[in-house]
Amino acid sequence: MTENLILAINPGSTSTKIAVFNNTKEVFLKNIKHSSKELAEFKQITDQYSFRKEIILDELESASFDIQNIKIIVGRGGLVKPIASGVYDVSARLAEDLKIGVLGQHASNLGGLIARDIAGTIPGAKAYIADPVVVDEFEDIARVSGHPEFERVSIFHALNQKAIARQHAKSATEKKYEELNLIVAHLGGGISVGAHCKGRVIDVNQALDGEGPFSPERTGTLPVGALAKLCFSGKYTLEEIKKMITGKGGLVAYLGTNDAYEVEKRAAAGDEQAALVQSAMAYQVAKEIGAMSTVLKGQVDAILLTGGIAYGKPFTSAVSERVRHIAPVYVYPGEDEMRALAMNGLMVLNGETEAKDYS
């Protein structure tokens, strides 16, 4: 088999994950931690670009990789303009939008920037991003919220949802992803539930800070009247309320932890409050799945549960009990983002898909 080395880069707020794949085989994986002291000197996240790039190159050199042998570099997509699902060439225009952060500053914006810079030093190498969180395949009807001041937007775990949907199509059916209607629930620090209609996510809750089930750190949808009153109560600043919704909501607010497994253990040990909150989170996930089944007009081939919380059997069982009448439920625990990034690059390399232009 021809050697096809692919470098995947996934920058997080306090870490940078890198992986090298030879075709489909992972040959190197490293999670590089960054201390708050190291990052404190940078005013903006994009200012960390050179710092993180040099660390990546040092790690590859220490692992005896000759970067000149790398053919594809895939960075985690950042907060660029809303785009369709797919693999995108990191053009000058895309790099500029990553640097600016057109929808906000986030560590993931660094992925494409670093990929482009490293690829520029390797003859013939290509730099891409794949399925960033801003993938938008909504139908117009899904954008209407109830007031023109509040348009619904598509921000969700696109990389993992799409990868798991393709994996399911390949391993459990004789059809292509583009031939299936699926509901995919990503169960992690944030929870997103998407309606996949023949390869397009035509509706999904805005998992970053606005809608859907509560999660380990996020409130999800709140009673809007009560939220409006709280905002004008004078008790909290805007930043405090934003933190309450994202970061200190969900399990953190109710139980003081963002660890779903800890909550599972507490519930099993007889903690009634933990059991209630765990059941409520599963209940809300099931409700969202039910809502997405109406988006697909009841024509659902399968329901897929993925993400870190999907390792918890009591939780997935509670969800499955409420939704299995809709369609068969499959559990794919975890979120192998590094493989998902690399396999998107490999699909381009093998001619299974074409890299798209960002405009």
Phi and psi in degrees as a GROMACS rama.xvg file:
@    title "Ramachandran Plot"
@    xaxis  label "Phi"
@    yaxis  label "Psi"
@TYPE xy
-64.9257  138.054  THR-2
-75.8935  123.655  GLU-3
-127.513  95.1235  ASN-4
-84.9844  129.008  LEU-5
-125.142  128.645  ILE-6
-102.99  124.679  LEU-7
-107.491  135.644  ALA-8
-127.492  124.132  ILE-9
-132.529  89.6486  ASN-10
-77.7075  132.199  PRO-11
-114.549  -179.933  GLY-12
-62.7978  -35.9383  SER-13
-127.808  15.9803  THR-14
-155.529  163.004  SER-15
-132.092  116.285  THR-16
-93.2218  134.458  LYS-17
-131.138  149.461  ILE-18
-147.786  146.84  ALA-19
-117.809  129.627  VAL-20
-117.165  141.2  PHE-21
-106.537  103.041  ASN-22
56.692  -119.462  ASN-23
-93.8597  -2.09642  THR-24
-95.4049  125.621  LYS-25
-76.2068  123.515  GLU-26
-113.549  -8.92941  VAL-27
-159.741  138.586  PHE-28
-146.671  131.845  LEU-29
-145.418  132.28  LYS-30
-108.5  105.545  ASN-31
-91.6978  117.319  ILE-32
-86.4004  142.937  LYS-33
-121.069  124.661  HIS-34
-75.4293  156.805  SER-35
-61.8717  -31.4685  SER-36
-65.382  -40.7307  LYS-37
-64.0076  -38.5379  GLU-38
-87.2481  -15.4133  LEU-39
-62.7867  -27.3447  ALA-40
-75.647  -10.3068  GLU-41
-97.7957  124.931  PHE-42
-70.5029  -43.3281  LYS-43
-119.544  157.303  GLN-44
-59.8506  -40.7238  ILE-45
-67.4332  -16.7443  THR-46
-68.4762  -15.0871  ASP-47
-81.3415  -3.17882  GLN-48
-52.7435  -55.4065  TYR-49
-66.2171  -40.0787  SER-50
-56.7712  -48.9107  PHE-51
-71.75  -37.5075  ARG-52
-60.9409  -45.0927  LYS-53
-64.4532  -37.0986  GLU-54
-64.5062  -40.9647  ILE-55
-60.702  -48.0484  ILE-56
-62.3708  -38.5316  LEU-57
-64.372  -40.7603  ASP-58
-65.6661  -41.0311  GLU-59
-65.878  -39.8871  LEU-60
-65.8503  -41.2401  GLU-61
-63.1758  -30.1008  SER-62
-88.1645  8.9627  ALA-63
66.3305  31.7214  SER-64
-92.5997  133.002  PHE-65
-90.7008  107.878  ASP-66
-62.4799  -16.6895  ILE-67
-66.2621  -15.2992  GLN-68
-89.2305  -4.80275  ASN-69
-80.8347  131.467  ILE-70
-100.644  -32.7393  LYS-71
-133.449  136.86  ILE-72
-124.516  122.95  ILE-73
-117.754  118.017  VAL-74
-99.0942  151.172  GLY-75
-62.6329  128.382  ARG-76
-69.6824  145.611  GLY-77
-108.051  -158.316  GLY-78
-87.2994  72.1196  LEU-79
-92.1461  -169.516  VAL-80
-65.8929  153.494  LYS-81
-55.5799  130.334  PRO-82
-138.64  161.416  ILE-83
-71.3736  158.699  ALA-84
-60.2627  147.922  SER-85
146.493  -172.48  GLY-86
-103.633  131.66  VAL-87
-121.018  133.408  TYR-88
-66.3549  132.453  ASP-89
-80.2598  84.3783  VAL-90
-78.315  174.531  SER-91
-61.4926  -37.9033  ALA-92
-67.0671  -43.3031  ARG-93
-64.3736  -42.9218  LEU-94
-60.6411  -39.4745  ALA-95
-64.8462  -40.9197  GLU-96
-69.4379  -32.8502  ASP-97
-65.0055  -40.5308  LEU-98
-67.5078  -43.4916  LYS-99
-69.7773  -39.1344  ILE-100
73.7495  67.5508  GLY-101
-61.7328  -25.6815  VAL-102
-113.674  12.2983  LEU-103
132.939  160.073  GLY-104
-87.1037  127.366  GLN-105
-149.871  147.582  HIS-106
-57.3176  -30.5011  ALA-107
-63.0677  -21.3131  SER-108
-60.2243  -25.709  ASN-109
-72.1971  -23.7307  LEU-110
-57.337  -51.658  GLY-111
-68.1834  -35.4231  GLY-112
-63.4056  -46.0932  LEU-113
-67.3174  -41.1981  ILE-114
-59.8417  -44.676  ALA-115
-62.8241  -42.7124  ARG-116
-67.5992  -44.2013  ASP-117
-67.0439  -43.5432  ILE-118
-60.1423  -30.8193  ALA-119
-66.0397  -15.5403  GLY-120
-97.806  -0.51928  THR-121
-118.96  114.556  ILE-122
-55.9952  124.65  PRO-123
84.8288  -8.26589  GLY-124
-75.3301  151.435  ALA-125
-121.964  146.189  LYS-126
-115.745  132.558  ALA-127
-136.763  163.288  TYR-128
-119.814  161.697  ILE-129
-142.468  131.84  ALA-130
39.5123  65.9722  ASP-131
-69.5672  170.864  PRO-132
-64.9377  -15.517  VAL-133
-93.4099  13.8039  VAL-134
-53.3268  128.32  VAL-135
-131.41  109.651  ASP-136
-125.177  23.6396  GLU-137
-61.1751  144.889  PHE-138
-81.35  154.779  GLU-139
-56.3139  -36.9739  ASP-140
-62.8964  -26.9493  ILE-141
-75.5933  -15.4173  ALA-142
-82.275  -18.6857  ARG-143
-77.773  124.822  VAL-144
-101.059  -32.746  SER-145
133.808  -12.0919  GLY-146
-155.017  134.735  HIS-147
-62.9782  -17.799  PRO-148
-74.0185  -13.9301  GLU-149
-128.468  86.6241  PHE-150
-83.6822  136.17  GLU-151
-72.0374  137.449  ARG-152
-124.362  160.698  VAL-153
-101.474  104.074  SER-154
-136.722  115.851  ILE-155
-160.355  -179.083  PHE-156
-81.0976  65.715  HIS-157
-61.9679  -42.3159  ALA-158
-58.5676  -50.6506  LEU-159
-72.7211  -41.4577  ASN-160
-59.1545  -46.5267  GLN-161
-66.1945  -41.8933  LYS-162
-63.6933  -43.3081  ALA-163
-68.1456  -37.9418  ILE-164
-62.9729  -42.6054  ALA-165
-67.4432  -40.3223  ARG-166
-60.8354  -43.1334  GLN-167
-62.6293  -45.3656  HIS-168
-58.9304  -40.198  ALA-169
-74.6398  -38.6097  LYS-170
-94.2231  -25.8626  SER-171
-117.011  -5.30148  ALA-172
-136.807  171.657  THR-173
-104.881  16.0436  GLU-174
-113.01  164.891  LYS-175
-85.5255  157.646  LYS-176
-52.2433  -39.0145  TYR-177
-70.8893  -4.03981  GLU-178
-106.207  0.710235  GLU-179
-112.744  152.778  LEU-180
-107.821  118.402  ASN-181
-130.57  150.867  LEU-182
-113.688  121.082  ILE-183
-115.805  124.027  VAL-184
-110.434  113.172  ALA-185
-88.7432  118.504  HIS-186
-112.454  95.7621  LEU-187
-142.735  -148.432  GLY-188
-57.7602  -33.7441  GLY-189
-117.988  155.079  GLY-190
-121.865  123.293  ILE-191
-125.387  138.865  SER-192
-124.692  113.286  VAL-193
-111.338  143.961  GLY-194
-96.3358  108.621  ALA-195
-97.7628  110.015  HIS-196
-109.68  104.201  CYS-197
50.9243  47.4413  LYS-198
91.4859  0.218417  GLY-199
-124.362  136.972  ARG-200
-88.9516  95.5462  VAL-201
-84.9339  -11.2489  ILE-202
-160.77  145.174  ASP-203
-164.075  145.614  VAL-204
-69.4287  145.455  ASN-205
-76.6515  97.322  GLN-206
-77.8932  -16.3602  ALA-207
-66.2979  -49.2846  LEU-208
-155.917  10.0927  ASP-209
-124.074  -37.4828  GLY-210
-139.213  169.775  GLU-211
86.515  -162.752  GLY-212
-65.6276  150.362  PRO-213
-72.0857  160.645  PHE-214
-137.096  -173.892  SER-215
-53.7939  -33.0007  PRO-216
-126.909  -2.09417  GLU-217
-125.89  145.503  ARG-218
-76.5468  -24.0633  THR-219
66.2671  -156.044  GLY-220
-65.6545  131.078  THR-221
-115.312  158.929  LEU-222
-59.0811  114.344  PRO-223
-64.6968  -36.8502  VAL-224
-64.3765  -45.2398  GLY-225
-64.9398  -36.7774  ALA-226
-66.2447  -42.6499  LEU-227
-60.5171  -43.0701  ALA-228
-62.5752  -41.8029  LYS-229
-63.1603  -39.6573  LEU-230
-62.1073  -30.5057  CYS-231
-107.746  15.0048  PHE-232
-76.4078  -19.6539  SER-233
83.9731  -1.53722  GLY-234
-81.3625  -26.2247  LYS-235
-132.943  149.407  TYR-236
-82.3069  167.866  THR-237
-57.7993  -44.6984  LEU-238
-63.9327  -36.6523  GLU-239
-66.9045  -39.0824  GLU-240
-68.8459  -41.1432  ILE-241
-60.4811  -40.4642  LYS-242
-68.4106  -34.3736  LYS-243
-62.4427  -38.3226  MET-244
-76.9665  -42.2319  ILE-245
-127.361  107.474  THR-246
124.259  -43.9941  GLY-247
-121.837  21.5639  LYS-248
-99.9206  -169.189  GLY-249
58.6223  -134.251  GLY-250
-59.2266  -36.075  LEU-251
-59.6556  -45.1597  VAL-252
-67.2601  -41.535  ALA-253
-81.0486  -37.8068  TYR-254
-126.849  -2.73416  LEU-255
75.9271  17.4002  GLY-256
-146.425  149.77  THR-257
-104.719  11.5898  ASN-258
-95.1801  103.748  ASP-259
-63.5973  -31.9896  ALA-260
-68.5727  -37.6299  TYR-261
-61.7313  -41.3331  GLU-262
-62.7541  -41.1443  VAL-263
-59.3533  -44.1526  GLU-264
-66.6494  -40.3367  LYS-265
-64.3443  -40.0368  ARG-266
-64.5862  -42.6759  ALA-267
-65.4554  -27.1637  ALA-268
-85.8147  0.563609  ALA-269
105.339  7.43775  GLY-270
-73.9114  106.009  ASP-271
-66.3444  -37.2432  GLU-272
-66.5428  -41.9761  GLN-273
-62.0941  -41.6349  ALA-274
-63.475  -41.2313  ALA-275
-65.1147  -46.5552  LEU-276
-67.3515  -40.3671  VAL-277
-60.9438  -44.1486  GLN-278
-64.9671  -37.5945  SER-279
-66.4233  -37.7714  ALA-280
-66.355  -42.3558  MET-281
-63.7191  -39.6207  ALA-282
-59.3175  -45.3391  TYR-283
-68.9771  -36.1489  GLN-284
-61.8873  -44.1581  VAL-285
-62.9288  -40.9415  ALA-286
-60.2078  -40.9303  LYS-287
-67.0028  -38.5012  GLU-288
-62.347  -42.7159  ILE-289
-59.9931  -41.1144  GLY-290
-62.7152  -41.6058  ALA-291
-69.486  -24.5668  MET-292
-66.8731  -31.5975  SER-293
-71.7479  -32.3805  THR-294
-59.6668  -38.4647  VAL-295
-90.197  11.5478  LEU-296
57.4289  32.3303  LYS-297
78.5933  -2.18486  GLY-298
-94.1996  82.3987  GLN-299
-118.302  122.285  VAL-300
-79.7836  -34.2361  ASP-301
-165.098  156.413  ALA-302
-114.39  126.068  ILE-303
-114.343  126.982  LEU-304
-107.936  124.163  LEU-305
-139.891  179.945  THR-306
94.634  172.802  GLY-307
-61.763  -37.3904  GLY-308
-69.0717  -18.9699  ILE-309
-67.5516  -10.26  ALA-310
-70.5581  -21.2005  TYR-311
-81.6305  106.92  GLY-312
-63.275  -41.0442  LYS-313
-59.118  -37.9055  PRO-314
-70.1487  -49.4608  PHE-315
-65.9812  -32.5019  THR-316
-65.8311  -40.0389  SER-317
-64.9978  -39.507  ALA-318
-67.6025  -47.6627  VAL-319
-59.5881  -38.5059  SER-320
-58.2772  -33.0353  GLU-321
-89.4893  -17.8745  ARG-322
-121.765  -6.05152  VAL-323
-67.6405  -14.2979  ARG-324
-70.2431  -18.8902  HIS-325
-79.217  -45.4842  ILE-326
-169.324  163.436  ALA-327
-59.0637  141.888  PRO-328
-107.014  130.682  VAL-329
-120.967  140.317  TYR-330
-112.535  122.939  VAL-331
-123.548  83.029  TYR-332
-66.8725  151.765  PRO-333
90.3345  174.462  GLY-334
-145.783  89.9702  GLU-335
-81.9906  76.705  ASP-336
-66.0582  -33.2126  GLU-337
-65.7836  -43.8013  MET-338
-65.0986  -40.8016  ARG-339
-60.2672  -43.7318  ALA-340
-61.6552  -49.3395  LEU-341
-62.4215  -41.2481  ALA-342
-68.6395  -29.4164  MET-343
-63.823  -41.8452  ASN-344
-64.7001  -39.5971  GLY-345
-65.6995  -35.6412  LEU-346
-61.0886  -38.4805  MET-347
-67.3783  -45.2489  VAL-348
-60.875  -36.7246  LEU-349
-87.2257  0.297515  ASN-350
77.297  15.5999  GLY-351
-80.5783  -20.294  GLU-352
-150.779  163.787  THR-353
-110.604  140.806  GLU-354
-66.5039  138.694  ALA-355
-96.3108  157.269  LYS-356
-92.0192  137.101  ASP-357
-92.0545  127.859  TYR-358
